[in-house]
């Protein structure tokens, strides 16, 4: 086993065990580890990978782990990095699912999130500051990022904002080329504009393991956005259409996905276990994550070529700054629900100082936040 593959495996196993807070926080932690600490790649290269993950369906932070593994250790790193990021979270979710089925109750983890959430806000803020200085290359990209930020709060679809930001910067930066040759032949892959309206139209069917696998495979292949977007499809099909789950089971499944580290899409693991035991958990997990490996394998070799192209280089610039605009919007929303009292405000302030001034590893801060939450929950 190569030294680089071991590096990739160790890093992603640790992130899979400690990366709380959703995709924005995961990507921020990956930036801290791979760019600032290990210098596996530059800020610009990291941003290009972030932009690429936003142009394809699937869970962004998982795809970043796969991309980074590919960059560091080739094909073995791609597979190993992705699996090492996913497996710890899946294992934790399986344990919680077993307790859930056994005792018919959820495991409360509010104490954990109380201390972790403010630290997550600080980690994302640090990544936004660092990446933003690279992504904002002038008035054009600054305007695109701000437009995406405001568009998000106005309720515009995030996928539409990413596409609009990328295409607007590409068109404006290549105005003369656009006039001469047109833009039609240079649009991104059809995957980018895939219509999700038909995802739920799978038809009523009795439960089977094969049906479970193919439903999650379809979701993994076409779903853009966060775990909250996944929730909409879970509710429409598995609860309302198929009747495989109750509303309470769905809420509990999403809660488990939120309070465990690693990718939020491990909600699929929990649901698979509820419906089909260990075989169901395995097939649901395989179905929702398998497309990400395929999409990364196809797109990763194209990213350097895209950067060298005036058209696609500008498209990446636009998508990069648009993705940071979305990260900023999500950070604001998380901050509103995470900073609930003077202690949480103090925690985020202390975490910012430790990150910016002393460059403390974000993993230790996350663990410290969890300990603080546990101490806060203890009776006086």
Secondary structure, 3 states (H helix, E strand, C coil): CCHHHHHHHHHHHHHHHHCCCCHHHHHHHHHHHHHHHCCCCCHHHHHHHHHHHHHCCCCHHHHHHHHHHHHHHHHHHHHHHHHHHHHHHHHHHHHHHHHHHHHCCCCCCHHHHHHHHHHHHHHHHHHHHHHHHHHCCCHHHHHHHHHHHHHHHCCCCHHHHHHHHHHHHHHHHCHHHHHHHCCHHHCCCCCCCCCHHHCCCCCCCCCCHHHHHHHHHHHHHHCCCCHHHHHHHHHHHHHHHCCCCCHHHHHHHHHHHHHCCCCHHHHHHHHHHHHHHHHHHHHHHHHHHHHHHHHHHHHHHHHHHHHHCHHHHHHHHHHHHHHHHHHHHHHHHHHHHHCCCHHHHHHHHHHHHHHHCCCCCHHHHHHHHHHHHHHHHCCC
